[in-house]
């Protein structure tokens, strides 16, 4: 899914570069072709790196997420702060059999993308089971 999105975006970049090269006098076609080649390489590499760098794990007391290649972001959501959990599917994500799981807290929403529907349902149920567990007090 990320590859398809990346290639779709790169087509707009390539089209824009070729449009500029064709309409602006003195703009070298070679520069537009170098931009187009770079855009294609980025469209191939970025989704792979993005997929390999996404990690999440549900611990006993928190949900731990790590993602990013150049700027690594680690988010830890305490289970006790979770208010509700939702699973999002769209027509686009249905083409690939993927959904997004959203974990909502008072501070906002944390999303885990690229899950299959059974994975998302299992994770949602595990989080909700932890929320329903009686307090130790």
PASEDO-94509 format. One record per residue (C-alpha): residue in three letters; x, y, z. Coordinates in steps of 0.02 Angstrom, whole numbers, plus 50000, padded with zeros to 5 digits. Example, Ala and Ser with C-alpha at 12.3 -4.5 7.8 and 13.67 -1.06 7.14 Angstrom:
BEGIN
R    aa      c1      c2      c3
R   ALA   50615   49775   50390
R   SER   50684   49947   50357
This chain:
BEGIN
R    aa      c1      c2      c3
R   UNK   50000   50000   50000
R   UNK   50142   50120   50044
R   UNK   50227   50079   49878
R   UNK   50068   50118   49781
R   UNK   50049   50283   49875
R   UNK   50231   50326   49847
R   UNK   50223   50289   49660
R   UNK   50062   50389   49644
R   UNK   50144   50538   49727
R   UNK   50301   50519   49622
R   UNK   50197   50526   49462
R   UNK   50139   50700   49510
R   UNK   50319   50753   49542
R   UNK   50380   50682   49377
R   UNK   50235   50761   49284
R   UNK   50269   50929   49366
R   UNK   50454   50921   49324
R   UNK   50420   50877   49142
R   UNK   50286   51012   49131
R   UNK   50408   51142   49196
R   UNK   50544   51080   49077
R   UNK   50424   51091   48930
R   UNK   50351   51262   48968
R   UNK   50491   51363   49048
R   UNK   50619   51426   48923
R   UNK   50797   51383   48971
R   UNK   50750   51247   49096
R   UNK   50859   51098   49053
R   UNK   50769   50937   49014
R   UNK   50915   50841   49091
R   UNK   50878   50922   49260
R   UNK   50696   50867   49248
R   UNK   50751   50690   49205
R   UNK   50872   50685   49353
R   UNK   50730   50743   49466
R   UNK   50616   50609   49392
R   UNK   50747   50473   49420
R   UNK   50773   50531   49600
R   UNK   50586   50530   49629
R   UNK   50573   50352   49564
R   UNK   50717   50293   49674
R   UNK   50637   50375   49824
R   UNK   50469   50293   49782
R   UNK   50554   50123   49782
R   UNK   50662   50145   49937
R   UNK   50556   50248   50057
R   UNK   50412   50125   50084
R   UNK   50534   49983   50115
R   UNK   50631   50082   50245
R   UNK   50469   50146   50321
R   UNK   50400   49969   50339
R   UNK   50561   49899   50413
R   UNK   50572   50038   50542
R   UNK   50394   50021   50611
R   UNK   50387   49925   50775
R   UNK   50254   49909   50908
R   UNK   50233   49799   51060
R   UNK   50098   49785   51190
R   UNK   50175   49764   51363
R   UNK   50085   49732   51526
R   UNK   50069   49917   51568
R   UNK   50099   50011   51405
R   UNK   50093   50011   51216
R   UNK   50267   50046   51144
R   UNK   50285   50112   50966
R   UNK   50446   50153   50872
R   UNK   50454   50220   50694
R   UNK   50559   50330   50582
R   UNK   50721   50315   50485
R   UNK   50802   50487   50493
R   UNK   50707   50545   50645
R   UNK   50663   50400   50759
R   UNK   50506   50428   50861
R   UNK   50464   50321   51011
R   UNK   50291   50335   51086
R   UNK   50242   50248   51246
R   UNK   50057   50249   51287
R   UNK   50015   50192   51464
R   UNK   49870   50070   51457
R   UNK   49787   50159   51604
R   UNK   49776   50318   51498
R   UNK   49688   50237   51350
R   UNK   49507   50295   51332
R   UNK   49454   50196   51181
R   UNK   49522   50098   51033
R   UNK   49458   50103   50855
R   UNK   49498   50012   50693
R   UNK   49493   50114   50533
R   UNK   49472   50041   50361
R   UNK   49449   50136   50200
R   UNK   49413   50088   50021
R   UNK   49597   50114   49979
R   UNK   49661   50008   50124
R   UNK   49532   49872   50083
R   UNK   49618   49847   49915
R   UNK   49771   49787   50012
R   UNK   49680   49701   50155
R   UNK   49750   49822   50284
R   UNK   49678   49931   50422
R   UNK   49741   50059   50549
R   UNK   49719   50040   50735
R   UNK   49692   50204   50831
R   UNK   49723   50214   51018
R   UNK   49640   50368   51092
R   UNK   49695   50456   51252
R   UNK   49658   50626   51324
R   UNK   49819   50687   51241
R   UNK   49765   50633   51067
R   UNK   49770   50486   50950
R   UNK   49910   50361   50917
R   UNK   49899   50257   50758
R   UNK   49971   50090   50708
R   UNK   49959   50074   50518
R   UNK   49973   49924   50405
R   UNK   49890   49790   50510
R   UNK   49784   49651   50439
R   UNK   49606   49649   50504
R   UNK   49635   49496   50617
R   UNK   49794   49575   50689
R   UNK   49703   49737   50726
R   UNK   49554   49649   50804
R   UNK   49669   49542   50912
R   UNK   49770   49694   50970
R   UNK   49611   49793   51004
R   UNK   49540   49650   51108
R   UNK   49703   49631   51206
R   UNK   49708   49818   51245
R   UNK   49525   49818   51297
R   UNK   49554   49665   51407
R   UNK   49693   49760   51497
R   UNK   49576   49908   51521
R   UNK   49442   49797   51596
R   UNK   49562   49714   51717
R   UNK   49523   49760   51898
R   UNK   49637   49885   51983
R   UNK   49766   49823   52106
R   UNK   49711   49950   52235
